[in-house]
C-alpha cells in the first residue's frame, strides 16, 4: 500500500472531515489506487519529451493593443440614469 489508514485519518483531521470507518476504508483504497497509478506513471521514460501546458497547441486569440480615442466624458455619462457632470451618481451603501 502506498498510503495507510493512519495517514488518511491525519489528512481527514487536517481537512476537518469526520469520516466513518466505512468511509475511511473506502478513501484509503481509492487514494491507494490513485497513488499506485502515479507511481506507474513515474516509471515512464520521458527523456527528450518536451514539457507542455496544453494537450493542443494554443495561439494567442487576443487582438493587438492599439491606442484609440476613448469616449468623451459627456458622451459616456449620457447613458447613465443619474450623473453630476463628472461621474455617475449612485446611492450610498454603508
TORMI-250483 format. One record per atom (N, C-alpha, C, O): residue number from 1; residue in one letter; atom name; x, y, z. Coordinates in steps of 0.02 Angstrom, whole numbers, plus 32768, in hexadecimal, padded with zeros to 4 digits. Each point is the difference from the previous one (the first is absolute). Layout:
residues N
+-----+------+------+------+------+------+
|  nr | rest | atom |    X |    Y |    Z |
+-----+------+------+------+------+------+
| NUM |    A |   CA |    X |    Y |    Z |
...
+-----+------+------+------+------+------+
***
This chain:
residues 94
+-----+------+------+------+------+------+
|  nr | rest | atom |    X |    Y |    Z |
+-----+------+------+------+------+------+
|   1 |    X |    N | 802A | 7FC4 | 8000 |
|   1 |    X |   CA | 7FD6 | 803C | 8000 |
|   1 |    X |    C | 802C | 803E | 8000 |
|   1 |    X |    O | 8033 | 8003 | 8022 |
|   2 |    X |    N | 7FB8 | 802E | 7FB8 |
|   2 |    X |   CA | 8024 | 8040 | 7FFC |
|   2 |    X |    C | 7FEB | 802E | 8038 |
|   2 |    X |    O | 8026 | 802E | 8012 |
|   3 |    X |    N | 7F9F | 7FC8 | 800B |
|   3 |    X |   CA | 7FE7 | 802C | 8035 |
|   3 |    X |    C | 7FDE | 7FD5 | 8035 |
|   3 |    X |    O | 7FE0 | 7FCE | 7FF0 |
|   4 |    X |    N | 8027 | 8047 | 804E |
|   4 |    X |   CA | 7FE2 | 7FD9 | 8037 |
|   4 |    X |    C | 7FC1 | 8023 | 8019 |
|   4 |    X |    O | 7FF3 | 803A | 7FF2 |
|   5 |    X |    N | 7FE6 | 7FA0 | 8036 |
|   5 |    X |   CA | 7FC4 | 801D | 801D |
|   5 |    X |    C | 8012 | 803A | 802F |
|   5 |    X |    O | 7FDC | 8031 | 8004 |
|   6 |    X |    N | 805C | 7FC8 | 801F |
|   6 |    X |   CA | 8015 | 8034 | 802E |
|   6 |    X |    C | 800E | 8042 | 7FDB |
|   6 |    X |    O | 7FF0 | 8036 | 8018 |
|   7 |    X |    N | 8030 | 7FC4 | 7FAD |
|   7 |    X |   CA | 800D | 803C | 7FD8 |
|   7 |    X |    C | 7FC0 | 801F | 7FE6 |
|   7 |    X |    O | 7FF9 | 803D | 7FFF |
|   8 |    X |    N | 7FD7 | 7F99 | 7FED |
|   8 |    X |   CA | 7FC0 | 801A | 7FE9 |
|   8 |    X |    C | 7FDB | 8021 | 803A |
|   8 |    X |    O | 7FE2 | 8035 | 7FF8 |
|   9 |    X |    N | 8020 | 7FAD | 8043 |
|   9 |    X |   CA | 7FE1 | 801E | 803B |
|   9 |    X |    C | 801F | 8044 | 8010 |
|   9 |    X |    O | 7FDC | 802F | 8011 |
|  10 |    X |    N | 8066 | 7FD6 | 7FEA |
|  10 |    X |   CA | 8023 | 803F | 800E |
|  10 |    X |    C | 7FEB | 8036 | 7FCE |
|  10 |    X |    O | 7FF1 | 8039 | 8014 |
|  11 |    X |    N | 800D | 7FB6 | 7FAC |
|  11 |    X |   CA | 7FEC | 8030 | 7FCD |
|  11 |    X |    C | 7FB7 | 8014 | 8009 |
|  11 |    X |    O | 7FEE | 803B | 7FF8 |
|  12 |    X |    N | 7FE7 | 7F95 | 8019 |
|  12 |    X |   CA | 7FBA | 800E | 800C |
|  12 |    X |    C | 7FF9 | 8030 | 803B |
|  12 |    X |    O | 7FD7 | 802E | 7FFF |
|  13 |    X |    N | 8050 | 7FC6 | 8035 |
|  13 |    X |   CA | 7FFE | 802C | 803B |
|  13 |    X |    C | 8016 | 8047 | 7FED |
|  13 |    X |    O | 7FE0 | 8030 | 8014 |
|  14 |    X |    N | 8056 | 7FD6 | 7FC4 |
|  14 |    X |   CA | 8017 | 8042 | 7FEB |
|  14 |    X |    C | 7FCD | 8023 | 7FD5 |
|  14 |    X |    O | 7FFB | 803E | 8001 |
|  15 |    X |    N | 7FDF | 7F9B | 7FD8 |
|  15 |    X |   CA | 7FCC | 801D | 7FD5 |
|  15 |    X |    C | 7FBE | 8009 | 8024 |
|  15 |    X |    O | 7FCE | 8014 | 7FE2 |
|  16 |    X |    N | 8032 | 7FDC | 805F |
|  16 |    X |   CA | 7FC4 | 8005 | 802A |
|  16 |    X |    C | 7FC7 | 7FD4 | 7FE5 |
|  16 |    X |    O | 7FC6 | 8014 | 7FFF |
|  17 |    X |    N | 804C | 7FB0 | 7FEC |
|  17 |    X |   CA | 7FCF | 7FCF | 7FE8 |
|  17 |    X |    C | 7FF6 | 7FCA | 8035 |
|  17 |    X |    O | 8031 | 7FE6 | 801B |
|  18 |    X |    N | 7F92 | 800A | 7FF3 |
|  18 |    X |   CA | 7FF0 | 7FC9 | 802C |
|  18 |    X |    C | 7FEC | 7FC4 | 7FD5 |
|  18 |    X |    O | 7FC8 | 7FFE | 7FE6 |
|  19 |    X |    N | 8065 | 7FD2 | 8013 |
|  19 |    X |   CA | 7FF2 | 7FC6 | 7FD7 |
|  19 |    X |    C | 7FEC | 7FC5 | 802B |
|  19 |    X |    O | 801F | 7FF3 | 8034 |
|  20 |    X |    N | 7FAE | 7FEA | 7FB7 |
|  20 |    X |   CA | 7FED | 7FC3 | 8023 |
|  20 |    X |    C | 8033 | 7FCA | 7FEE |
|  20 |    X |    O | 802A | 800A | 7FD5 |
|  21 |    X |    N | 7FD3 | 7FBE | 804E |
|  21 |    X |   CA | 802F | 7FC9 | 7FF3 |
|  21 |    X |    C | 7FFA | 7FE8 | 7FB8 |
|  21 |    X |    O | 8032 | 7FF1 | 7FDF |
|  22 |    X |    N | 7F91 | 800C | 8008 |
|  22 |    X |   CA | 7FF4 | 7FEA | 7FBA |
|  22 |    X |    C | 801C | 8032 | 7FCF |
|  22 |    X |    O | 8020 | 7FEE | 7FCF |
|  23 |    X |    N | 7FD5 | 8053 | 803E |
|  23 |    X |   CA | 801A | 8034 | 7FD4 |
|  23 |    X |    C | 804C | 8001 | 8002 |
|  23 |    X |    O | 8021 | 800B | 7FCD |
|  24 |    X |    N | 7FFB | 7FEA | 806D |
|  24 |    X |   CA | 8049 | 7FFE | 8007 |
|  24 |    X |    C | 801D | 7FC8 | 7FD7 |
|  24 |    X |    O | 8034 | 8009 | 7FDF |
|  25 |    X |    N | 7FAD | 7FBD | 8023 |
|  25 |    X |   CA | 8017 | 7FC6 | 7FD9 |
|  25 |    X |    C | 7FFB | 800F | 7FB5 |
|  25 |    X |    O | 802F | 7FF2 | 7FDB |
|  26 |    X |    N | 7F98 | 802A | 8011 |
|  26 |    X |   CA | 7FF6 | 8011 | 7FB9 |
|  26 |    X |    C | 8034 | 8034 | 7FE9 |
|  26 |    X |    O | 801E | 7FF9 | 7FCB |
|  27 |    X |    N | 7FEB | 803B | 805D |
|  27 |    X |   CA | 802F | 8035 | 7FEE |
|  27 |    X |    C | 8047 | 7FE6 | 7FFC |
|  27 |    X |    O | 8025 | 8013 | 7FD3 |
|  28 |    X |    N | 7FEE | 7FC1 | 805B |
|  28 |    X |   CA | 8043 | 7FE3 | 7FFF |
|  28 |    X |    C | 800B | 7FD8 | 7FC1 |
|  28 |    X |    O | 8034 | 8005 | 7FE0 |
|  29 |    X |    N | 7F9B | 7FD3 | 800E |
|  29 |    X |   CA | 8005 | 7FD7 | 7FC3 |
|  29 |    X |    C | 8005 | 802C | 7FC2 |
|  29 |    X |    O | 802A | 7FF3 | 7FD5 |
|  30 |    X |    N | 7FAC | 8040 | 8027 |
|  30 |    X |   CA | 8000 | 802C | 7FC6 |
|  30 |    X |    C | 8041 | 8027 | 7FFA |
|  30 |    X |    O | 801C | 8006 | 7FC9 |
|  31 |    X |    N | 7FFC | 8015 | 806E |
|  31 |    X |   CA | 803E | 8026 | 7FFE |
|  31 |    X |    C | 803C | 7FD2 | 7FEF |
|  31 |    X |    O | 802E | 8015 | 7FDD |
|  32 |    X |    N | 7FD0 | 7FAE | 803C |
|  32 |    X |   CA | 8035 | 7FD1 | 7FF0 |
|  32 |    X |    C | 8000 | 7FF0 | 7FB5 |
|  32 |    X |    O | 8035 | 7FFA | 7FE2 |
|  33 |    X |    N | 7F91 | 7FFF | 8001 |
|  33 |    X |   CA | 7FFA | 7FF4 | 7FB8 |
|  33 |    X |    C | 801D | 803A | 7FD8 |
|  33 |    X |    O | 8024 | 7FF6 | 7FD0 |
|  34 |    X |    N | 7FCC | 8046 | 8046 |
|  34 |    X |   CA | 8019 | 803C | 7FDD |
|  34 |    X |    C | 804C | 8004 | 8006 |
|  34 |    X |    O | 8023 | 800C | 7FCE |
|  35 |    X |    N | 7FF7 | 7FEA | 806E |
|  35 |    X |   CA | 8049 | 8004 | 800A |
|  35 |    X |    C | 8025 | 7FC9 | 7FDB |
|  35 |    X |    O | 8038 | 800A | 7FE9 |
|  36 |    X |    N | 7FAA | 7FBC | 8012 |
|  36 |    X |   CA | 801F | 7FC9 | 7FDA |
|  36 |    X |    C | 8003 | 8012 | 7FB6 |
|  36 |    X |    O | 8031 | 7FF0 | 7FDF |
|  37 |    X |    N | 7F9B | 8030 | 8007 |
|  37 |    X |   CA | 8000 | 8015 | 7FBB |
|  37 |    X |    C | 8036 | 8035 | 7FF3 |
|  37 |    X |    O | 8023 | 7FFD | 7FCD |
|  38 |    X |    N | 7FE4 | 8032 | 8061 |
|  38 |    X |   CA | 8033 | 8033 | 7FF9 |
|  38 |    X |    C | 8046 | 7FE0 | 8001 |
|  38 |    X |    O | 802C | 8014 | 7FDB |
|  39 |    X |    N | 7FDD | 7FBB | 8051 |
|  39 |    X |   CA | 8040 | 7FDC | 8003 |
|  39 |    X |    C | 800E | 7FDC | 7FBE |
|  39 |    X |    O | 8039 | 7FFD | 7FEA |
|  40 |    X |    N | 7F93 | 7FE9 | 7FF8 |
|  40 |    X |   CA | 8007 | 7FDE | 7FBF |
|  40 |    X |    C | 8016 | 8033 | 7FCB |
|  40 |    X |    O | 802A | 7FF0 | 7FD5 |
|  41 |    X |    N | 7FBA | 804C | 802E |
|  41 |    X |   CA | 8013 | 8034 | 7FCF |
|  41 |    X |    C | 8048 | 8015 | 8009 |
|  41 |    X |    O | 8022 | 8013 | 7FD0 |
|  42 |    X |    N | 7FF7 | 7FEB | 806E |
|  42 |    X |   CA | 8046 | 8013 | 800D |
|  42 |    X |    C | 8031 | 7FD0 | 7FDF |
|  42 |    X |    O | 803B | 8011 | 7FF7 |
|  43 |    X |    N | 7FAF | 7FB4 | 7FF6 |
|  43 |    X |   CA | 802B | 7FCF | 7FE0 |
|  43 |    X |    C | 800E | 8011 | 7FB7 |
|  43 |    X |    O | 802F | 7FE6 | 7FE2 |
|  44 |    X |    N | 7FA8 | 8045 | 8001 |
|  44 |    X |   CA | 8008 | 8012 | 7FB9 |
|  44 |    X |    C | 8040 | 8027 | 7FF4 |
|  44 |    X |    O | 8013 | 802B | 8028 |
|  45 |    X |    N | 800E | 7FC7 | 7FA1 |
|  45 |    X |   CA | 803B | 8024 | 7FEC |
|  45 |    X |    C | 7FEA | 803E | 7FDA |
|  45 |    X |    O | 7FE7 | 7FFB | 7FC8 |
|  46 |    X |    N | 8023 | 803F | 8055 |
|  46 |    X |   CA | 7FEA | 803E | 7FE0 |
|  46 |    X |    C | 803A | 802A | 7FE8 |
|  46 |    X |    O | 7FF8 | 803C | 7FF3 |
|  47 |    X |    N | 8043 | 7FA7 | 8007 |
|  47 |    X |   CA | 8038 | 8026 | 7FE6 |
|  47 |    X |    C | 7FF3 | 8012 | 7FB8 |
|  47 |    X |    O | 7FEB | 7FD5 | 7FD8 |
|  48 |    X |    N | 8021 | 8069 | 8017 |
|  48 |    X |   CA | 7FF5 | 8017 | 7FBC |
|  48 |    X |    C | 7FB8 | 8015 | 7FF3 |
|  48 |    X |    O | 7FF1 | 8018 | 7FC9 |
|  49 |    X |    N | 7FE3 | 7FE1 | 8067 |
|  49 |    X |   CA | 7FBB | 8016 | 7FF7 |
|  49 |    X |    C | 7FFB | 8048 | 8019 |
|  49 |    X |    O | 8011 | 800F | 8039 |
|  50 |    X |    N | 7FD7 | 801C | 7F9C |
|  50 |    X |   CA | 7FFC | 8047 | 8011 |
|  50 |    X |    C | 7FC4 | 800B | 802F |
|  50 |    X |    O | 7FCA | 7FE6 | 7FF5 |
|  51 |    X |    N | 8041 | 8042 | 803F |
|  51 |    X |   CA | 7FCA | 8011 | 802E |
|  51 |    X |    C | 7FCB | 8029 | 7FDC |
|  51 |    X |    O | 800F | 8027 | 7FD3 |
|  52 |    X |    N | 7FB3 | 7FCE | 8041 |
|  52 |    X |   CA | 7FC9 | 8024 | 7FDF |
|  52 |    X |    C | 7FCC | 8015 | 8034 |
|  52 |    X |    O | 7FFA | 7FE1 | 8035 |
|  53 |    X |    N | 7FE2 | 8054 | 7FBC |
|  53 |    X |   CA | 7FCD | 8018 | 802D |
|  53 |    X |    C | 7FBA | 7FED | 7FE9 |
|  53 |    X |    O | 7FD2 | 8000 | 8027 |
|  54 |    X |    N | 8027 | 7FF1 | 7F99 |
|  54 |    X |   CA | 7FBF | 7FED | 7FE4 |
|  54 |    X |    C | 8009 | 7FC3 | 7FD3 |
|  54 |    X |    O | 8035 | 7FF5 | 7FE4 |
|  55 |    X |    N | 7F95 | 7FE5 | 8015 |
|  55 |    X |   CA | 8002 | 7FC6 | 7FD5 |
|  55 |    X |    C | 8003 | 8015 | 7FB6 |
|  55 |    X |    O | 801B | 7FDC | 7FD6 |
|  56 |    X |    N | 7FC9 | 805E | 801B |
|  56 |    X |   CA | 8000 | 801A | 7FBC |
|  56 |    X |    C | 8027 | 8041 | 7FFF |
|  56 |    X |    O | 8000 | 8025 | 8031 |
|  57 |    X |    N | 8021 | 7FE9 | 7F96 |
|  57 |    X |   CA | 8024 | 803F | 7FFD |
|  57 |    X |    C | 7FCF | 803A | 7FFE |
|  57 |    X |    O | 7FCE | 7FFE | 7FDD |
|  58 |    X |    N | 8042 | 8034 | 804A |
|  58 |    X |   CA | 7FD4 | 803A | 8005 |
|  58 |    X |    C | 8025 | 803D | 7FE6 |
|  58 |    X |    O | 803C | 8007 | 800A |
|  59 |    X |    N | 7F9F | 8024 | 7FD5 |
|  59 |    X |   CA | 801E | 803F | 7FEB |
|  59 |    X |    C | 7FD8 | 8038 | 8020 |
|  59 |    X |    O | 7FC6 | 7FF7 | 8013 |
|  60 |    X |    N | 8058 | 8043 | 7FF2 |
|  60 |    X |   CA | 7FE0 | 8038 | 8020 |
|  60 |    X |    C | 7FC3 | 8015 | 7FD7 |
|  60 |    X |    O | 8006 | 8011 | 7FC5 |
|  61 |    X |    N | 7FC0 | 7FEF | 805A |
|  61 |    X |   CA | 7FC3 | 8011 | 7FDE |
|  61 |    X |    C | 7FEE | 8049 | 8009 |
|  61 |    X |    O | 7FCB | 8016 | 7FE9 |
|  62 |    X |    N | 805F | 8010 | 8039 |
|  62 |    X |   CA | 7FF1 | 8046 | 800D |
|  62 |    X |    C | 8019 | 802C | 7FC8 |
|  62 |    X |    O | 8030 | 7FEF | 7FDC |
|  63 |    X |    N | 7FB1 | 8049 | 801D |
|  63 |    X |   CA | 8016 | 8031 | 7FCD |
|  63 |    X |    C | 803C | 8027 | 8019 |
|  63 |    X |    O | 800E | 8000 | 803C |
|  64 |    X |    N | 8014 | 8021 | 7F98 |
|  64 |    X |   CA | 8037 | 802A | 8014 |
|  64 |    X |    C | 7FE6 | 803E | 8023 |
|  64 |    X |    O | 7FCA | 801A | 7FEF |
|  65 |    X |    N | 805B | 7FFE | 8042 |
|  65 |    X |   CA | 7FED | 803E | 8022 |
|  65 |    X |    C | 800E | 803B | 7FD2 |
|  65 |    X |    O | 8037 | 800A | 7FE8 |
|  66 |    X |    N | 7F95 | 801E | 800D |
|  66 |    X |   CA | 8007 | 803B | 7FD7 |
|  66 |    X |    C | 7FE2 | 803B | 8026 |
|  66 |    X |    O | 7FCB | 7FFA | 801E |
|  67 |    X |    N | 8058 | 803E | 7FE0 |
|  67 |    X |   CA | 7FE7 | 803C | 8021 |
|  67 |    X |    C | 7FCA | 801E | 7FD3 |
|  67 |    X |    O | 800B | 800E | 7FC5 |
|  68 |    X |    N | 7FBA | 7FFB | 8058 |
|  68 |    X |   CA | 7FC8 | 801E | 7FDB |
|  68 |    X |    C | 7FE1 | 8036 | 802C |
|  68 |    X |    O | 800B | 8001 | 803D |
|  69 |    X |    N | 7FCF | 8029 | 7FA5 |
|  69 |    X |   CA | 7FDF | 8036 | 8026 |
|  69 |    X |    C | 7FC9 | 7FE2 | 802B |
|  69 |    X |    O | 7FDC | 7FD2 | 7FEA |
|  70 |    X |    N | 801D | 8047 | 8053 |
|  70 |    X |   CA | 7FCB | 7FE8 | 802C |
|  70 |    X |    C | 7FC4 | 802F | 7FFC |
|  70 |    X |    O | 8003 | 8034 | 7FE0 |
|  71 |    X |    N | 7FC7 | 7FB8 | 8041 |
|  71 |    X |   CA | 7FC4 | 8029 | 8000 |
|  71 |    X |    C | 800D | 8040 | 8028 |
|  71 |    X |    O | 8024 | 8000 | 8032 |
|  72 |    X |    N | 7FBC | 8035 | 7FB8 |
|  72 |    X |   CA | 8002 | 803D | 8027 |
|  72 |    X |    C | 7FD6 | 7FF5 | 803F |
|  72 |    X |    O | 7FD2 | 7FD8 | 8000 |
|  73 |    X |    N | 8040 | 804B | 8036 |
|  73 |    X |   CA | 7FDD | 7FF6 | 803F |
|  73 |    X |    C | 7FB4 | 800C | 7FF9 |
|  73 |    X |    O | 7FD9 | 7FD8 | 801A |
|  74 |    X |    N | 8013 | 805C | 7FC4 |
|  74 |    X |   CA | 7FB9 | 8010 | 7FF8 |
|  74 |    X |    C | 7FDC | 7FC8 | 7FDB |
|  74 |    X |    O | 7FC7 | 7FEE | 8011 |
|  75 |    X |    N | 805A | 7FF6 | 7FBD |
|  75 |    X |   CA | 7FE2 | 7FCA | 7FD8 |
|  75 |    X |    C | 7FF9 | 7FC0 | 802A |
|  75 |    X |    O | 7FCD | 7FDD | 7FFB |
|  76 |    X |    N | 8064 | 8014 | 802F |
|  76 |    X |   CA | 7FFD | 7FC5 | 802A |
|  76 |    X |    C | 7FCB | 8008 | 8036 |
|  76 |    X |    O | 7FDB | 7FD1 | 800F |
|  77 |    X |    N | 8020 | 806B | 800F |
|  77 |    X |   CA | 7FD0 | 800C | 8035 |
|  77 |    X |    C | 7FB8 | 8007 | 7FE6 |
|  77 |    X |    O | 7FD1 | 7FFA | 8027 |
|  78 |    X |    N | 8027 | 8011 | 7F99 |
|  78 |    X |   CA | 7FBD | 800A | 7FE4 |
|  78 |    X |    C | 7FD4 | 7FC3 | 8008 |
|  78 |    X |    O | 7FC3 | 8006 | 8002 |
|  79 |    X |    N | 805A | 7FBF | 8002 |
|  79 |    X |   CA | 7FD8 | 7FC3 | 8007 |
|  79 |    X |    C | 7FED | 7FEF | 8047 |
|  79 |    X |    O | 7FD8 | 7FD3 | 800C |
|  80 |    X |    N | 8043 | 8051 | 8025 |
|  80 |    X |   CA | 7FF2 | 7FF2 | 8046 |
|  80 |    X |    C | 7FBE | 8020 | 8016 |
|  80 |    X |    O | 7FEE | 8035 | 7FE8 |
|  81 |    X |    N | 7FEF | 7FAB | 8047 |
|  81 |    X |   CA | 7FC1 | 801C | 8018 |
|  81 |    X |    C | 800A | 803F | 802B |
|  81 |    X |    O | 7FD5 | 802B | 8001 |
|  82 |    X |    N | 8064 | 7FD9 | 8021 |
|  82 |    X |   CA | 800D | 8039 | 802B |
|  82 |    X |    C | 804A | 800F | 7FFF |
|  82 |    X |    O | 8029 | 7FD4 | 800D |
|  83 |    X |    N | 7FE9 | 806B | 7FE5 |
|  83 |    X |   CA | 8046 | 8013 | 7FFF |
|  83 |    X |    C | 8006 | 8049 | 8015 |
|  83 |    X |    O | 7FCF | 8026 | 7FFE |
|  84 |    X |    N | 806D | 7FED | 8017 |
|  84 |    X |   CA | 800A | 8045 | 8018 |
|  84 |    X |    C | 802F | 8027 | 7FD3 |
|  84 |    X |    O | 801A | 8034 | 8014 |
|  85 |    X |    N | 7FF1 | 7FB4 | 7FB0 |
|  85 |    X |   CA | 802C | 8023 | 7FD1 |
|  85 |    X |    C | 8047 | 7FE4 | 8000 |
|  85 |    X |    O | 8025 | 8009 | 7FD0 |
|  86 |    X |    N | 7FEE | 7FD4 | 8066 |
|  86 |    X |   CA | 8043 | 7FE3 | 8004 |
|  86 |    X |    C | 7FFF | 7FB5 | 8007 |
|  86 |    X |    O | 802E | 7FDD | 7FEB |
|  87 |    X |    N | 7F9C | 8008 | 8034 |
|  87 |    X |   CA | 7FFC | 7FB9 | 800E |
|  87 |    X |    C | 7FB7 | 7FEB | 8006 |
|  87 |    X |    O | 7FD4 | 802B | 8005 |
|  88 |    X |    N | 8020 | 7F93 | 7FFC |
|  88 |    X |   CA | 7FBE | 7FE7 | 800D |
|  88 |    X |    C | 7FF0 | 8009 | 804A |
|  88 |    X |    O | 802C | 7FF9 | 802A |
|  89 |    X |    N | 7F96 | 8017 | 7FE5 |
|  89 |    X |   CA | 7FEB | 8007 | 8046 |
|  89 |    X |    C | 7FDA | 7FC1 | 8012 |
|  89 |    X |    O | 7FD0 | 7FEC | 7FDF |
|  90 |    X |    N | 8046 | 7FF4 | 8057 |
|  90 |    X |   CA | 7FE0 | 7FC2 | 8017 |
|  90 |    X |    C | 7FF0 | 8008 | 804A |
|  90 |    X |    O | 801F | 8029 | 8023 |
|  91 |    X |    N | 7FB1 | 7FB0 | 7FF6 |
|  91 |    X |   CA | 7FF0 | 8005 | 8047 |
|  91 |    X |    C | 803A | 7FEA | 802C |
|  91 |    X |    O | 8026 | 7FD2 | 7FED |
|  92 |    X |    N | 7FE3 | 804D | 804C |
|  92 |    X |   CA | 8035 | 7FEE | 802F |
|  92 |    X |    C | 7FED | 7FBE | 8022 |
|  92 |    X |    O | 7FC7 | 7FF7 | 8015 |
|  93 |    X |    N | 806A | 7FDD | 7FEE |
|  93 |    X |   CA | 7FF6 | 7FC0 | 8021 |
|  93 |    X |    C | 802E | 7FFC | 803C |
|  93 |    X |    O | 803D | 8007 | 7FF9 |
|  94 |    X |    N | 7FA6 | 7FEF | 8040 |
|  94 |    X |   CA | 8029 | 7FFE | 803D |
|  94 |    X |    C | 7FFE | 7FBA | 801D |
|  94 |    X |    O | 801F | 7FF3 | 8033 |
+-----+------+------+------+------+------+
***
